[in-house]
Amino acid sequence: MEPVITIPTFSDNLIYLYRYDQNNVFAVDPSDASAVLDIINKHGLNLTEIFITHHHWDHVGGNSELKKAAGCKVIGPDKQRTPGIDHVVEDGEVVTIGNTKVEVIATPGHTRTSVCYYIGAAGNNENGILWTGDTLFTGGCGRVFECDAKTMLGSLLRLAALPDETRVYCGHNYTVENYEFALSLGPDNQKVKEHLEQIREAQKQGGQTVPTTILQERATNVFLRCDTEEKL
């Protein structure tokens, strides 16, 4: 059974539930409480924790309602700017939920306190799982709001060093736009051209364009292929 449940909401946000045992789940960046409650009630799930990648409203908007409805705890990096945080995490910390170990990776750039969450390859997660919020997107990266380009590049390269088959779950679905941009920079890039065609076909068939993999991103994401921050 696939442990990650993807919940599209608003125009392009992506919320995730991770089933760490038969009925218990944690959520990542639940912007819309009603969308999460619909899924957990439909499938008889128990929401125990919320992981927040950064403080922006379209990633934390469901915190308060979900805490009230499910009695869950909120985990994140920025207590001052995130509603309802119970556990403040730091770079390199490992949070244990049931038998699942979630590693915190600091990725400043989009915001100064942005983090990603990584579960290494083990058990049902043979390829590893990475939730990137608004740091790394399929084919792109987040806007730099609170840091500089050099800081964001360092964060992206840190993620790029993870194992090839790590599955990447980002905070928004900007996939088509990102690969159209990549093709505008390199119209002769066959890998990007082929991947864009695959993405468009998947969308026509109602398929998902997320997750991607670290290997795929290293091959086609222009922001992982640049060598200086001036190119960001």
Secondary structure, 3 states (H helix, E strand, C coil): CCCEEEEEECCCEEEEEEECCCCEEEEECCCCHHHHHHHHHHHCCEEEEEECCCCCHHHHCCHHHHHHHHCCEEEECCCCCCCCEEEECCCCCEEEECCEEEEEEECCCCCCCCEEEEECCECCECCCEEEEECCEECCEECCCCCCCHHHHHHHHHHHHCCCCCCEEEECECCHHHHHHHHHHHCCCCHHHHHHHHHHHHHHHCCCCCCCEEHHHHHHHCHHHHCCCHHHC
